[in-house]
Amino acid sequence: MRLEGKHIILGITGSIAAYKAALLIRLFRKEGAEVQVIMTPAAKEFITPLTLATLSQKPVISEFFAQADGSWNSHVDLGLWADLMIVAPASASTIAKMAHGVADNMLITTYMSMKAPTMVAPAMDLDMFAHHTTQRNLKILQEDACPIIEPQSGFLASGLEGKGRMEEPEAILEHVVAFLK
Ligand SMILES: Cc1cc2nc3c(=O)[nH]c(=O)nc-3n(C[C@H](O)[C@H](O)[C@H](O)COP(=O)(O)O)c2cc1C
């Protein structure tokens, strides 16, 4: 098991590729890692917290606090717990927020509290990926020492073909294992 004892925060954003995050959790767990999922509110439209909580065997974190009882999630504790954060899939919006410190959800506040590195696996349509704002924001993240796992070219959920498909979960696992070595 190549990730034995590692603590991984998996950030999931509002992209069709969110279904691949379920496979990623299984792969990380099979390699011995503990996985804490943090979803943006938009991500919940694409895959259910129930699926992700079941696969990770931990309640999914998404909101800052629970309306019902006022209990709240500590991004600071999460930042101390993790050996790695990986945002997969990373939407254009989340990449922009990470690059500019727009801390308006749990995923970004946790990213900004991380003591360990954060990897980013972008997923979006070819035009959004090629757009100068996305490219500029990815450059900022790279300069901020966030490794970027390049998306692949191929058929996109929009029906178009081009670069923007999130890297496959098995390949992301290999990037993570190599990075943490
Ligand atoms: C069907 C559908 C698919 C989408 N797929 C993507 C995507 O792959 N990448 C992306 O950057 N945005 C995508 N979006 C737009 C995002 O969901 C939207 O920008 C959202 O605000 C992202 O929020 P988040 O980054 O906080 O999760 C999609 C929207 C819809 C309706």
The ligand as an SDF file (V2000), in Angstrom:
LIG
                    3D

 31 33  0  0  0  0  0  0  0  0999 V2000
  -23.8060   20.5670  -16.6890 C   0  0  0  0  0  0  0  0  0  0  0  0
  -22.7300   21.5010  -16.2170 C   0  0  0  0  0  0  0  0  0  0  0  0
  -21.4210   21.0860  -16.2710 C   0  0  0  0  0  0  0  0  0  0  0  0
  -20.3880   21.9280  -15.8260 C   0  0  0  0  0  0  0  0  0  0  0  0
  -19.1090   21.4910  -15.9140 N   0  0  0  0  0  0  0  0  0  0  0  0
  -18.1170   22.3190  -15.5740 C   0  0  0  0  0  0  0  0  0  0  0  0
  -16.7740   21.8850  -15.6790 C   0  0  0  0  0  0  0  0  0  0  0  0
  -16.4640   20.7490  -16.0600 O   0  0  0  0  0  0  0  0  0  0  0  0
  -15.8050   22.7610  -15.3310 N   0  0  0  0  0  0  0  0  0  0  0  0
  -16.0720   24.0300  -14.8910 C   0  0  0  0  0  0  0  0  0  0  0  0
  -15.1370   24.7860  -14.6420 O   0  0  0  0  0  0  0  0  0  0  0  0
  -17.3440   24.4570  -14.7510 N   0  0  0  0  0  0  0  0  0  0  0  0
  -18.3670   23.6300  -15.0790 C   0  0  0  0  0  0  0  0  0  0  0  0
  -19.6590   24.0500  -14.9230 N   0  0  0  0  0  0  0  0  0  0  0  0
  -19.9270   25.3610  -14.3090 C   0  0  0  0  0  0  0  0  0  0  0  0
  -19.7130   25.3010  -12.7950 C   0  0  0  0  0  0  0  0  0  0  0  0
  -20.5670   24.3080  -12.2150 O   0  0  0  0  0  0  0  0  0  0  0  0
  -19.9510   26.6680  -12.1490 C   0  0  0  0  0  0  0  0  0  0  0  0
  -18.9900   27.5790  -12.6350 O   0  0  0  0  0  0  0  0  0  0  0  0
  -19.9200   26.6220  -10.6420 C   0  0  0  0  0  0  0  0  0  0  0  0
  -20.1730   27.9290  -10.1530 O   0  0  0  0  0  0  0  0  0  0  0  0
  -18.5900   26.1270  -10.0920 C   0  0  0  0  0  0  0  0  0  0  0  0
  -18.5890   26.3050   -8.6940 O   0  0  0  0  0  0  0  0  0  0  0  0
  -17.4940   25.6710   -7.7420 P   0  0  0  0  0  0  0  0  0  0  0  0
  -16.1660   25.9020   -8.3760 O   0  0  0  0  0  0  0  0  0  0  0  0
  -17.6680   26.4240   -6.4620 O   0  0  0  0  0  0  0  0  0  0  0  0
  -17.8270   24.2310   -7.5820 O   0  0  0  0  0  0  0  0  0  0  0  0
  -20.7030   23.2170  -15.3410 C   0  0  0  0  0  0  0  0  0  0  0  0
  -22.0330   23.6220  -15.2700 C   0  0  0  0  0  0  0  0  0  0  0  0
  -23.0340   22.7790  -15.7040 C   0  0  0  0  0  0  0  0  0  0  0  0
  -24.4630   23.2330  -15.6170 C   0  0  0  0  0  0  0  0  0  0  0  0
  1  2  1  0
  2  3  1  0
  2 30  2  0
  3  4  2  0
  4  5  1  0
  4 28  1  0
  5  6  2  0
  6  7  1  0
  6 13  1  0
  7  8  2  0
  7  9  1  0
  9 10  1  0
 10 11  2  0
 10 12  1  0
 12 13  2  0
 13 14  1  0
 14 15  1  0
 14 28  1  0
 15 16  1  0
 16 17  1  0
 16 18  1  0
 18 19  1  0
 18 20  1  0
 20 21  1  0
 20 22  1  0
 22 23  1  0
 23 24  1  0
 24 25  2  0
 24 26  1  0
 24 27  1  0
 28 29  2  0
 29 30  1  0
 30 31  1  0
M  END
$$$$
